[in-house]
Amino acid sequence: EPAAPRLEGFAVQVGAFRDETKLQAARDKLKAARLAHYTERIGADGGALTRLRAGPYPTREAADKAAAAIRKAGIAEGQVVPLP
């Protein structure tokens, strides 16, 4: 597993998953589309989710382009979010 990127700029929220199989399927689609991405674990054990985001991107414009590529590939709707 690669180290988490520096969370600056913007990212595209692809989804939040409890199911590891669905998470991996979404990650595989991002890899196939050659989009940089990372995961973040949120919540406590019983309600834990894994957030999947594409990025980070230095500008909102770059994140908007990535979100468009994610939609075009049929991966997810994708929402641009500011970081940290």
Backbone bond lengths (Angstrom), bond angles and torsions (degrees), N, CA, C in turn:
res aa  C-N    CA-C-N  psi(-1)  N-CA   C-N-CA  omega(-1)  CA-C   N-CA-C  phi
1 E - - - 1.465 - - 1.527 108.55 -
2 P 1.350 117.69 124.32 1.464 119.30 179.93 1.523 111.48 -68.29
3 A 1.316 114.90 157.09 1.466 120.12 178.09 1.525 109.49 -64.53
4 A 1.315 116.25 149.44 1.468 120.78 179.16 1.527 109.05 -64.72
5 P 1.336 116.56 139.39 1.466 119.28 179.18 1.521 111.13 -72.51
6 R 1.327 116.62 163.27 1.472 120.32 172.75 1.510 107.29 -67.51
7 L 1.300 116.50 125.89 1.457 120.86 -174.42 1.519 110.59 -90.97
8 E 1.332 114.79 82.38 1.457 122.56 178.07 1.517 108.30 -132.15
9 G 1.311 116.43 147.87 1.459 119.97 177.90 1.510 111.33 93.59
10 F 1.357 115.96 -119.36 1.458 121.45 -175.99 1.520 109.90 -140.84
11 A 1.310 115.72 158.69 1.462 122.38 175.20 1.528 107.60 -139.49
12 V 1.318 115.60 168.76 1.460 121.41 174.94 1.520 107.54 -113.14
13 Q 1.319 116.36 116.28 1.463 121.61 177.04 1.524 107.60 -72.59
14 V 1.327 116.28 114.59 1.463 121.73 -179.04 1.519 110.24 -90.78
15 G 1.328 116.98 -39.06 1.458 120.47 179.36 1.510 110.80 175.23
16 A 1.336 114.37 172.60 1.467 122.05 174.22 1.528 106.18 -130.26
17 F 1.315 116.44 126.69 1.462 121.57 -169.11 1.518 112.68 -124.47
18 R 1.328 115.75 139.75 1.464 122.21 167.61 1.520 109.16 -98.10
19 D 1.321 116.08 -31.38 1.459 123.38 -176.71 1.530 109.90 -87.12
20 E 1.323 116.15 116.66 1.468 122.30 -177.19 1.536 111.72 -62.89
21 T 1.326 117.24 -33.55 1.467 121.02 -179.82 1.525 110.96 -66.42
22 K 1.334 116.54 -42.94 1.467 120.44 178.63 1.519 110.72 -67.53
23 L 1.326 116.61 -38.92 1.464 121.11 176.50 1.520 110.13 -59.60
24 Q 1.323 116.67 -48.08 1.462 119.95 -178.09 1.524 111.26 -64.67
25 A 1.320 117.80 -36.90 1.469 120.80 177.87 1.528 110.64 -62.70
26 A 1.331 116.84 -42.59 1.470 120.79 178.37 1.523 110.56 -66.35
27 R 1.330 117.23 -40.41 1.477 120.82 178.09 1.522 110.40 -62.96
28 D 1.321 116.85 -40.91 1.465 120.67 179.14 1.525 111.03 -61.61
29 K 1.335 116.59 -38.95 1.468 120.42 178.33 1.528 110.98 -65.93
30 L 1.333 116.64 -39.84 1.467 119.75 177.43 1.529 110.77 -65.47
31 K 1.338 116.47 -40.29 1.468 120.14 177.56 1.517 110.20 -62.03
32 A 1.333 117.00 -44.44 1.464 121.27 -179.46 1.529 111.21 -62.34
33 A 1.346 116.33 -33.08 1.465 121.03 178.49 1.532 111.21 -83.87
34 R 1.327 116.89 -0.18 1.468 124.01 179.47 1.528 112.41 59.13
35 L 1.336 114.56 42.96 1.460 120.72 177.94 1.528 109.21 -106.93
36 A 1.333 115.97 126.95 1.461 120.56 176.32 1.520 108.07 -62.73
37 H 1.327 116.48 140.90 1.463 119.95 -178.96 1.527 109.90 -154.18
38 Y 1.328 114.59 167.22 1.457 120.66 179.05 1.518 108.83 -153.56
39 T 1.323 116.05 165.64 1.460 121.15 178.25 1.519 109.79 -120.63
40 E 1.330 114.72 154.98 1.460 122.40 174.47 1.515 107.64 -136.01
41 R 1.314 116.49 133.05 1.456 122.31 176.73 1.523 107.47 -86.78
42 I 1.348 117.63 127.89 1.458 121.30 179.10 1.524 109.55 -130.39
43 G 1.324 115.98 148.31 1.465 120.84 178.46 1.515 112.51 88.46
44 A 1.328 113.62 171.75 1.466 121.20 -179.94 1.528 109.82 -85.72
45 D 1.327 116.18 172.70 1.467 122.52 -174.45 1.526 113.86 -46.43
46 G 1.317 118.56 -56.95 1.457 121.79 -175.50 1.511 113.60 -65.87
47 G 1.341 117.80 -34.87 1.454 121.09 -177.95 1.515 112.18 -110.86
48 A 1.326 116.25 22.85 1.464 119.83 -174.96 1.523 111.82 -67.07
49 L 1.309 114.06 138.55 1.456 122.38 174.75 1.519 107.99 -123.61
50 T 1.313 115.90 155.50 1.446 120.65 171.32 1.516 107.06 -114.37
51 R 1.318 115.13 118.02 1.464 121.94 -179.38 1.524 107.85 -86.22
52 L 1.327 115.84 131.74 1.463 121.69 178.23 1.521 108.36 -111.59
53 R 1.313 115.12 123.79 1.462 121.11 -179.10 1.514 110.66 -131.67
54 A 1.320 115.36 144.79 1.464 121.45 172.51 1.520 107.15 -93.46
55 G 1.318 116.00 142.03 1.451 119.31 178.91 1.507 111.48 126.43
56 P 1.309 116.73 -155.52 1.462 128.97 0.27 1.526 112.23 -76.82
57 Y 1.333 115.06 159.61 1.460 123.68 179.79 1.528 108.52 -120.99
58 P 1.331 117.80 142.40 1.468 120.31 -175.75 1.527 113.88 -70.97
59 T 1.343 117.46 -26.19 1.459 120.15 -177.35 1.522 110.61 -131.71
60 R 1.332 116.04 159.18 1.463 120.44 176.28 1.528 110.09 -63.09
61 E 1.330 116.90 -36.40 1.463 120.84 179.76 1.531 110.64 -59.95
62 A 1.319 117.33 -44.47 1.463 121.14 178.95 1.528 110.64 -64.41
63 A 1.326 116.67 -40.00 1.468 120.60 178.16 1.524 110.75 -67.18
64 D 1.330 117.71 -38.48 1.471 121.15 177.25 1.530 110.37 -61.82
65 K 1.326 117.71 -40.47 1.468 121.34 177.85 1.529 110.64 -64.03
66 A 1.321 116.33 -41.07 1.465 119.98 178.13 1.530 110.48 -65.51
67 A 1.331 116.98 -41.33 1.468 120.51 178.67 1.527 110.37 -60.82
68 A 1.334 116.65 -40.14 1.468 121.06 177.91 1.536 110.35 -63.65
69 A 1.328 117.07 -41.00 1.465 121.10 178.46 1.525 110.85 -65.27
70 I 1.322 116.83 -38.03 1.469 121.72 178.98 1.530 109.96 -65.29
71 R 1.322 116.31 -43.46 1.474 120.11 177.74 1.529 110.67 -65.13
72 K 1.323 116.64 -45.06 1.468 121.62 -178.44 1.528 110.92 -60.88
73 A 1.325 116.70 -37.06 1.473 121.92 179.11 1.527 112.02 -76.27
74 G 1.333 116.80 -7.87 1.463 120.29 179.44 1.515 113.58 74.11
75 I 1.315 116.56 23.56 1.462 121.06 -178.03 1.533 110.59 -80.21
76 A 1.315 116.77 -48.46 1.467 122.23 -177.70 1.520 108.66 -169.63
77 E 1.307 116.04 170.24 1.469 120.37 173.87 1.516 109.52 -67.99
78 G 1.306 117.79 -45.66 1.458 121.90 178.82 1.514 113.11 70.54
79 Q 1.314 115.49 129.58 1.454 122.36 178.99 1.509 109.01 -127.05
80 V 1.329 116.70 127.50 1.459 121.30 178.35 1.527 109.27 -72.84
81 V 1.331 116.05 129.52 1.469 121.08 179.22 1.522 109.05 -128.42
82 P 1.340 116.80 143.16 1.466 119.73 175.72 1.525 109.76 -75.91
83 L 1.314 115.34 150.60 1.462 120.82 176.18 1.513 107.94 -112.30
84 P 1.272 124.35 150.87 1.436 125.15 39.91 1.459 111.55 -83.57
